[in-house]
Amino acid sequence: MNPQRLATASRLAHIDAFHVMELAKQAAELERAGRHIIHMGIGEPDFTAAEPVVRAAEAAMRRGVTQYTGALGIMPLREAIAAHYKSAYGIDVPARRVIVTAGASGALLLACAVLVEIGAEVLMPDPSYPCNRHFVAAFDGRAKMIPSGPAERFQLTAEQVEANWHAHTRGVLLASPSNPTGTSILPDELARILAAVRARRGFAIVDEIYQGLSYDAPPVSALSLDDDVVTVNSFSKYFNMTGWRLGWLVVPDALVDAFEKVAQNLFICASAVAQHAALACFTPEALAIYDERKAEFRRRRDAIVPALESLGLHVPVKPDGAFYVYADCRGVNHRAAGDSDSLTQAMLHEAGVVMVPGQDFGPYTASDYIRISYATSMANIEEAMARLRKFFA
């Protein structure tokens, strides 16, 4: 084989490995050897699709609606999503502007394909979900990671946007609530950020996939603040449908045709069965189930934050959404304090608990922080905390 003939594209140099998946592989090996491992690494709800959704999927398959749909999604689902914005946020969103995608990842890829020029710089906070910067790199843009600590709630501020916007800057990519921190951008700050971007004729992509899991105040969609923003959402987290690979975008009316053209070429369409099943997500029966599950996530958050603090894992900003805690590991009683990679390796192999080092989320907090997912049962959370008390003792 000639290695020159099969050389990979240079853009891969800007795409890093995903540490959370490496830890998951190690955990699987330990489980095969007979170890009991508690998983608090991957951000996946322990709840599965609600029963009304499962019934709707079965009915859709029996009706034979398993062929291609339009690239923008089936109109009944686009209309249901638009109606959801009215009932949940009080926003009038025309169904034409809703684009159904193959998960939020597909939505972010489409947004970057349409908006990111070659060499364009996109601002995002450090820490951020790692794939966000890789989506930008996939279309030959450059993510500029701006250090954002507890004082900024681990989010971008309007002041940072203004200070870091230069000749090659074209937009911002935000997430509220955020992975890995579970923190939201406060509405007034978000409005200032969007105004700063608009004044510079840039674009704003706002990932809102965890908005349904907001615990301390009613969520505010960026769509209520700026009609030109591109928002990303998903059926994975609040609706507990991770493997169904279904998400959506809301885009400005002027960009719908551009998004449709790219979607036709890159994805053809999202899963037809998943789309028909997702219609049941908005029924009263299903929404009651999601409300109960959201209350359970909040109960877990309220239990795990003080438990982590008691272990020396300081939580400088209480998460107000999603199902993550971003904890400072410098104060723990362990030889690897302040080295999140070594610490999480020791937690896995010695205590049988999976947590994620900050390396995945950007260099600024890489060594000092770990991400904990509480998308697992209270019994698992309590057992994990008991194991870690012994580990740190």
N, C-alpha and C positions, 0 to 999 in steps of 0.2 A: 504493500500500500504506500502510495506517495503522500506523506503528511502535508506537503505544500498544496496538493490538489484538494485536500479536505480541511484546509485551515478555516477556523471559525471567524465570524465577523468581528471586527475590532470593537464594536459596541459592547461585546460581552465582558470586556475588561472593566466596564463601569457597573456591572451587575454582580453583587456579592452573593455568596451562599447564605442560606437561611438557617441561623443557629437553632431556632426552635425545632426545625425538622431534624437536625442532627441529634438533639437531645431526645426527640421522640423515637428515633431509631435506636439509640442506646437503651432507652426505657423498654422498648419492645424486646431487645435481646435479653435484658434482665428478667422480663416476664416469662420469656421462653425457658429461662433457667430456673423458674419457680418462684421468683421474687414477687411480692405484692407491691405494686407501684401506684401511688396516687398522682394523678395527672392534673396539674394546675398550670400547664404551659400553653397548649393550643387554645385559641379563643373560639371554642365551639360549644353552643348550649348543650347541656345534658338532656334537655327536652327534645323530642322529635316532633315531626309535623303533627298538628292537631288532627283529631279524628275527622272533623268535617272536611279537611283538606285531603286526607287519605281516601275518604269516600268519593270525593269529587274526582280524584285522579283515576280511581277504579272505573267510575262511570264514564269518564272521558275515553279511556282505553276501550271500553266495551262499545262506545258509540263510534269508535274508529277515527277519532280526531287526532291522528298521530302523524299527519303529513306537514310539510312546510307551512309556516304562516308568513304573513307579510314581515318584512325586515323590521318594522317598527313595533310589531306585536299585534295581538288580536285587539280589536277595538273595544270589546266589552271589558277587558282587563285594563286598558288605558283609561277608560271611563271610570272604572271602579277606583283606580289609583287617584284620578283627579277628584273624585267625590271624597276620598279619604283625606285629601289636603283640606277640603272645605270643612269636614267634620272635626278633624284633629287639630288643625291650625287656623281655621277661619280664612283660608286663602283660596281665591278663585284661580284655578289652574286649568286652562283649556286642555282637553284630552289630546288634542293635536300635538301639544308640546311634550307629552309623555312618551318616552321611548323605552320599550321593554328590552332588556339585555340579558346576555348569558352571565348572570351574576354581576355583583358590583365590580369585579375585576374586568369583565367585559365592558362595563360602562366606563371605567376609568381609561381603558385602552382606547375606546372610541373617542372620548373627550380629548385625550392627548393626540390622537391621530388628526383630529379636526383642528386643534388649537395650537399645538406646539410646532413651531418652525425649527428647522435645522439650526442648531447652535443657540436656540432661545434659552434664556435662563428663567427658571420657575422657582419662586420663593416658597419655602415650607419650613416649619419649625423642626428643630432638633431637640427632642426626640419626635419621630414620626413613624408611622407604619412603613416598614422598609420597602414594600413593593411600590409605594407611591413614587419614590425617586427612580425606581427601575422602570416604571411605566414611562416616565419622562425620557429616560435614557434609551428606551426601545425605539423612540422616534427621534433620536439624535438631538434631544435637548439636554440641558444641564440643570440638575436640581441644586439650588443653593440652600444649604441647610443653615438656619440661623439659630444659634444657641438660645434656648428658651427654658428658663428654670422655674422654680416654685413661684417667684415673684410675678411671672407672666402666666401662671397656671399651666406651664409647659406648652403654651400656645403662642402664635404670633400676635403681636400688637400692631396697631396702626403706626406707632412711632417706629417700630422696627421695619415695617414695610417701606415707609418713607425714607428711612436712612439707608436701606439696602437696595433701593430701586435704581438701576443704572441703565446705560444705553442698551444693553442686550436683554434686559429684563422684560418679560412679556406677560407674566401673570403670577398668581399664587395658587397653591393647592393646600387646602385646609381640611381638617376633620373635626367635627364637633357633634357629640362627644368623641374623644380621641382614643385610638389605639396607638400607644400602649398605656396611656395615663388615666383614662376614664374621666378626663376633665373636659368641660365645655368652654367655648368662648362666650363670655358674657354678651348679651344682646347689644348693649351700647358700644362695646369694643368691636364687635363684628360689624356693626353699622359704620363705624369709623374706618375699619379696614376696607370695606367694600367701597366707601366713598373715595379713599385714597387710590384704590386700583382704578376706579372709574375715571378719576381726574387724570390719570396717566394713560388712559385708553387701553388698559390691559384687560385680561380675562381673570375670572375667579371661578375655580372649581371647588365646591364644598361637599365633602363626603359627610352624609348625614345618616349612615347606615345604622347608627346606634341611637338615633333620636327617639325611637319608641321606648328605649330603656333610659329615660331621664327621670331621676328620682326626687329631686329637691325643689324643682320649679317646673312650670309648664314649658315644654320645649318651644324654641323660636326658630323656624326655618329661615334660612337666608333668603328664600323666595319672598318673604314678607318685607324684606329690606331693600331688595334690588331685583328688578325684573330681568336684568341681563345676566344674572349669575347662572352657572350650570351646577345643578345639584345631582348627587349620586345617592341612590338608596338601594335597598336589598331586601329580599325575603329571607335571608339567611339568619339574621340575629334575632330581631324581635319576633319574627314569624317562625323561627326554629326550623328552617328548611335549607340547611347548608348544602347538602348534597344534591339538591334539586337544581342548583345553578341558575338562579333567576334573580334579576335585579331590574333597576330602571334608572333612567335619567329624566330630569326636567330641563329643557334647554330653551333659550330664547326662540321665539317664533321664526326669526330670520335665519336661524341655523338648522331648522328641522330638515330641510332638503339635503344639506351637506352631511348631516349625521346619517340620514337614510342611505345616501350613496355609499358611504364608508361601511355601514352595517351590512348592506347587501353584499359587499365584496369580502369583508373579513369574517362574518359570522352567518350569513344568510338569514338566520332567525334564532331566537331562543327556543328551548324545548317546548313543543306544542302541548304535550301532556302537562308539563309543569305550569304552563300559562293557564290552561283550563282549570287545573286544580287550584291555582292561586286565587281564582275568583271567590272561592269559599273562605279565604282569609278574612274577608270583609263582612261576613255574616255575623249577626248578633251572637250566635252560639260560639263561633271561633274567637271573636273579640273578647268574650267573657273569659275564655281559657287563657288568652294572652295577658289579660289584666291580672289573673291569678298568678301566672308565671312571673310577671314583672314584680309583683309584690314579694315573691319568693326570692328573686334576685336582690331586691333591696334588703330583705332580711339577712341574706348572706353577707352583703356588703357591710351592714351594721355590726355583724359579728366578727368579720375577718379583720377589719381595720384596727380595732383595739387589740385584737390578738397578736397581730403583727407588731404593733408598737411595743407590746409587752416582751417580745423577743429581741428587741433592739433594732427591728426593721422599721425605721422612721418613715411615716407617710406625711410628707410636708404639705400636700394638697389633697383633701379628702375627695375621692372621685364622686362626681355627681351623676354619672351615667355609665353605660356599657357594663362590662363585668370584669374590669381590670383594676388592679391597684399597682401604682408605681412607687416602689419603696426604696429608700436610701439604705444601702447595706454597709455603710462605713462604721456604724455604731454597734455591730453585732460582736459577740464574744467568740471570735473564730480567727484562726490564722489567715484566712482569705478575706477578711473584712476589707472592703474597698477594692476587691478584685472579683467582679460579679461572675466572670466566666468560671474561675476556680471554685467560687463559692457554690454556684449552681451545680457544678459537677460533683462536688462533695455532698451536697444535699441529695442528689440523685443516687449516688452509689452507696452512701452511708446511711441515709435516712429513708430512701425510697420515695422521695417527693420531687416531682418535676416542676421547676420554675424556670423562667427565661432570663438570661443575662441581658444587660442593656446594649450589648454590642449590635444587636439587630437594628436598633432604632436610631442610630446616629452616634458619632464620636463624642459629643459633648457630655452625655450621661453614661457612656458605655461601661465604664468600670465601676461607677458608684451606685448604679440602680439595677434592680431586678423587677421584672413584670410578673405579677401573680394573677392568674385567671381564677375567678370564683364561679365559673360556669360548671360547677360540680355540686354534689349533694352536701347538705349540712353535715351529714355523717362523715363524709370524706374530708371536709374542711376541719372538723374537730379532730379527726385522727391525724391529719397532717400537722396541725398545730401541736398536738401531743408529741409526735415524733420529733418535730423541730425543737421543742423545749428540751428534750433529751440530747439532741444533736448539739445545741448551743451550750448546754450545761457541761 
